Every structure is written in structure tokens, then in C-alpha cells.
């Protein structure tokens, strides 16, 4: 059963990002440079023994799809499942991005569709705080009191993700990050954004290639392939250092959204996942889930699924169906 509280839905989380992070209209010099993936051969897929969720020893490129026969068959199966879900009105449309993080085979389905990232944008906010922590780790222990209730805040509390910060209580920045990511708590996100230099948020968004509020079409035109690039940046530790890349994915591994991918993963499989919910002005709904799933030792995969439709529960069944297709293909 879904329990969804949409308070003042017109002020959605994407609006929070553009209003707070970009309202100053500032431009700053690039103090943090994103390492770009140049065209060169893959390095060794051997995983570093020091980390659970990342592999900074392994760098990838995003050239044309490298599809094996098995991956071609998986793509075809997902295309068929998508066509069937649309015909049965489970979704209006959907888009999927898949990538094997070890040897690079990848594909996209439904690239022509675009979506609102919604709460998926909470991951770049976390990245911003961890970028600060690389040189100032004390920031994560800074204490902040949630003293005055926020008005006009859209809360997307779904079933098991009903934990939120409480008025009058004090939290560390690290605790607020966990509330924001694990429970997708918008109140924690607001409080975090009040306690970070907006220029840093602007810089992180620029470094990651996230468009500004002036580029409205691009901001509302995200797809799974674009978002998956942020997850790969964490996996390869090409923006944050290994310590904080690992920490970010570990926090994502504790997300409590259990209606999508996590509900069908076999026991013991780790996954760093984030979901997002949005409602369009027309009333159409969007439900997304993206993450890195560690089905086998040294076999991590990016899977990002975005949907538009009328019913969250039905849209979630499409996400689980696609996840099961990928899981079966990998483990057969």
C-alpha cells in the first residue's frame, strides 16, 4: 500500500534546486574539475580490495554500445516489456539505461523520452557536501536545529519511506544527508541547502553537467542515460575521492524505498539506489529509480528506469519487471 503526502505539490523538489541553488544567478570559476573520460582502452576490471561499493582502479568510456549476443537479447526483452506495459496502460512511456560496469556493454531503451529528475537530484546535493568534506571533514559533524517548520514543501513519503526530521530537534549534517537520501526527506534537503554556500551547489551542478534554471528545456529533459553518468562518477571515484565516493554509495545502499528494484533483488544482493516522484501540471505522474546493483562479486551494473503514467503502483510493477529481466539475464 502506498502512502503519499503531496503538500503544495506545485512547489516540487526540482523547483527547490532551481530557486535556491541558482537564484543568485552567479557564475564562479571551476575549483573542482570533473575528470572527463577520454577515449582510451579499458583498464583492468580487477576490483580494489579496499572498497565495497566503488572501483577507482577501473575507468570507462562511453563510446558506442558494446553489445554481446546476451545483452542484445536483454535489450530486446526490455523493449518488448516496455511495449506491452504501454499497451496495457501500465505506463504511458518508459525509458531504461543498462550498463555493465566491468566491461562496458550498455544500451538505452526509450531514449526519445524525457523526464523530471525530482528527488534524484538529491544525490548531487550529497555530492556537494562530500566535496566540501574532502578538505573540511568537520562539516559533516556540524549541528543544525530544525527550528521553524517549512511551508509549501512537497513531501513524497512513500510507505516505508515515512521518516522525516522533526521540528525542534538538532541533527548533524551527516544525519541530514542520511535522512535526505535513505528516506528521501525533502525537509532534510531544504535544511541542508540552507547550510551550504549556494555557489558550491552551483559549482557541483556545473561540474556534473546539470543545466541551470535558464536552460529549462534541458532541466526538464533528463533521461536515464544522463543520470546514470553520475552513478558511474561515484563508482569510479572520478569526482569525489574514494573515501567519500564509497560513503555516498553506502548511504544509497540503505534507501528504504521497497516498491521497485529492491523488492525483487535476490537475498544478499547489495544495491545503491535512489527513487524520484513527480507530478506534471497535467496531473500525469512520474516514478523513477536508478542505482548500481552488485549482483555478483566484481559484477556491478548500472540500471536506471524512468516512467510516466497514471498510477504509481502500476508504474512500480514496470520497474520491477525490467529489474527481474536484467537479474535473470545476469544470473543465468
N, C-alpha and C positions, 0 to 999 in steps of 0.2 A: 504494500500500500504506500502510495506517495503522499507526503505531507509537504505542501509547497506554500510558503508565505511570501507573496509578492507585494510588498509595501511600496506604494508610489512607483509602480513599475516603469513609468516614463523616464525616471532618472536611473537608467541602467548602469551597470558597472563600467561598461565601455565609456559612458559619459563621464564617470568619475575620473578615469585616466586622462581623457582629453581636457576636462575642465581644470583639474588640479595640476596635472603634470605639465600641461602645455599652455595654461592661461597666461603665463608671463611672456610668452612669445619670444623667449630668449634663444640665442644660439651661443654655443660655447665651443672652445677648442677641444679636440679629441685627446683627453687624458688617458683614456682606455682604448686600446686598439684591438679590434677583433681580428684574430688570426684567420686569414682567408685560406680556403682550401685550394691550393694551386694544382694544376694537372701534373701529377707525378705518380709513380707506381705505388700500390698499397704497401704499407709497412707490414711487419709481421703481425698476424692476428693473435699471437700469444698474449694472454691477459696478464696484467701486472698482478702479482700475488698480494699486493698491499691494500687492494681495494675490493669492495663487494659490488658496487654499482657502476664504476667507471673503468675506462681503459685508456689512460693518457698516452700509452705506448703506441696506440693504433690510430692512424689518421686516414680519412676517407676523402674521396672526391665525389661530386655529384654530376658525373657525366651522363651520357645516355643510359637508359636502363640496361642492366646486365642480367638477362633473364635465362635461367635454365629451363629445361622442359617442365620440371616440377613447379617452378614459380609461374611459368606461363599457364599451367593448369590451374593453379591457385587464383591467378588473376581472372581467368575465365569463369571460375566458380563464383567469385565475388561479384563479377559483372552480372551473372545470371541471378544471384541472390538479390542484387540491387534492383534489377528489372522486375523481379517477382514482388519485392516489397513495395515498389511503386504501383504495380498493377493491382495489388491487394489493398492499396491505400494505407499501408503501414507507415510509409513516409511519402512526402511529396517528392523529395530527391535526397540523395546521399552522396558522399564523397569519401574515398578511402585512400590512405597512403600507407604503403608497407615497405619496410627495408630491413634486410639482414645486416646487422651492424658489423659482422665479421668480414664477409667477403663482398658485400656491396650490392647484390641483386635487389632491385627495387621496382615498384610500379605505382601508378596512380590510377584510380577509377573515379570518374565524375569530375575531372579537372575543370570542366566548364562552369561549375557551380561555385558560388562564394557565400561566405557566412560571417556573422558577427562573432568575434572571439569570446566575448563575455568574460566569464571568470577564468578562462585560460590565460588571460593577461596577468593574473596574479603571480604566475611563475616569473616573468621579468621583474616584478617588484621585489620578489625574494632575491633574485639575482643581484639587483641593485644594492640591497643591504649587505649581501655577502661580498660584493665587490668592495664596499667600504671596510668590511671586517678584515679583509686581507691585510690592510695597513693599520686598522684600528679595531682589533678584536673586541675591545671593551664595549663597542656599540651594541653588541648583542645582549649584554647584561644591563644595559641602561633600563631603568624602571619608568614606566609610564602609567598614569592613572586615567582610566576611562571615567571622567568626572561628569560630563554633560551628555545626555542622550543625543544621538544624531537624529535629525529629522530628514524625511524624504529619502530614506535609504532603502534600496531594493535588497531584501534578504531572500536568498534562494535556499531555503532549508528543506532538504530532501531526505525524508525518512531517517536513516541513521546519522545523517549529517545535520543534526539539530543543535549542536553545541555552539554557543556563541559567548563572547566576552560579556561581562556584566558591569553595569554602572556602579561606580564606587570602588571597584577593585583595581588593584595595581598589577601590571604584567611587565615582564621583561620584553625587550624587542624580540628575542628568540622565541618566547612563548607566543607573542602575537603572530609571528611568521608561521608557527605551527598551527594556530587557530585558522589563519588565512588559507593555508594550503590543505591541511588534513581535513578540516571541517568546511572549507570554502566560505568562511565567515567574512562577509562584507564589512561588518563593523570593525573587525580587526584590521582589514585592509585600509579603511578610512583612517584609523588611528595611526597606522604605520606611515601613511602618506603625509600625515600631519607632523611626523617626526623624522623626515628626511628632506634634505635640500632638494627642491624641485629640479634644480639643474642636474643633479645626479640621475634622477629618473629620466629626464630628457636625454642625458648622455647615454644611458643604458639602452633606451629605445632607439636612439640613432645608431649605436654600435651594432645592435642586433638587426637593424634594417626595418624596424617597426615605423610605419609612416606617422607623421604628425597630424594634428587635427585639421591642418589646412588641406591635407590630401584625403578628403572624406571618402572618396570612392575606394581608394586603396585600403583605408582603415576598416571599411565595412566589407572589403573584398578578400578576406583571408580564406585560405583553404588549408587542408591537412598537410600538404607538402611544405608550405611555408612554416607552419607551426612546428612540424617535425624537425626542422633545422635547429630550433632552439634546444630540443632534447638532445640532438647529436652534439651540439656545442657543450652541453653538460657531460655527456658520455665521454667525449674526447678531451675534456678539460682544456678547451681552446679559448675560453674567456675567463672563467674563474680558475683559480689554482686547484690542484687535485683535492686538497682538503675540503674546500667549500663546494666543489662540484659533487663530491661524494656525499656531503651533508645535504645538499639540495635534493638529490635523488633518493636519499634515505628518508627524508621527510615526505616526499611524494609517495614512497612505498607504504606509508601509513595512512593514506587517504581512506576515508570511511564511506565513500560512495560505492554501494554494493549492488546497484541495479544494472551495471554494464559489464565491462570486461572482467572485473574481479569475480563476478558471480559465477563465471563458467571456467575459470582457470583451475587446472588440476591442483590438488593439495601440494603445498610446498613451493609452488612457483612464486618467485618474487616479481613484483611489478611496481614501477614508479609511475603513477597515473594521476591525471587531473581532468576533471569534467567541467563543462560550462553549460549554462542555461540562458536562453534569451527569448524575449517575446518581441516580434516585429510590430510596428504600428498597425499593420493589418490584422493583428491577432494571431498570425502564424507563429508557431513555436520552433525553437531550435534547441537541440541537445547534442553535445559533442563530448568525446572522450579521447584523450591522447596519452601515450606513455611509452615507456620502454619495458618490455616484458622479457624476463630471463627464463625461457622455457628449459634450456639445457645449459650445463656448465659451458661457459665461453660461447654461448649462442644467444646473445641478446638480439631482440628485434624491436624496431620502432613500429608501432601501429597507431594510426590516427584516423578517427572516424567522425565525420560531421554530418548532421542530419537536419532537415526541415520537415515539419509535419504538423499534425493537429493534436496528437496525444503522446505525452511523454512516455507512458508505459509501452506503447507500441513502438515508438522510436527506439526505446531501450532494447526491445527484442531484436531489432535490426542490428544494433551494436553487438549484442551477444551472439547472434547468428554468424556475423562476419568473424568475430573473435574465435568462435568454435571452428570455422572453416580454416583459419590460419593455424590454430593449435593442432588440428588433425593433420594438416599438411606437414607441419614441422616434426611432429612426433611419430609419424607413421613409419 
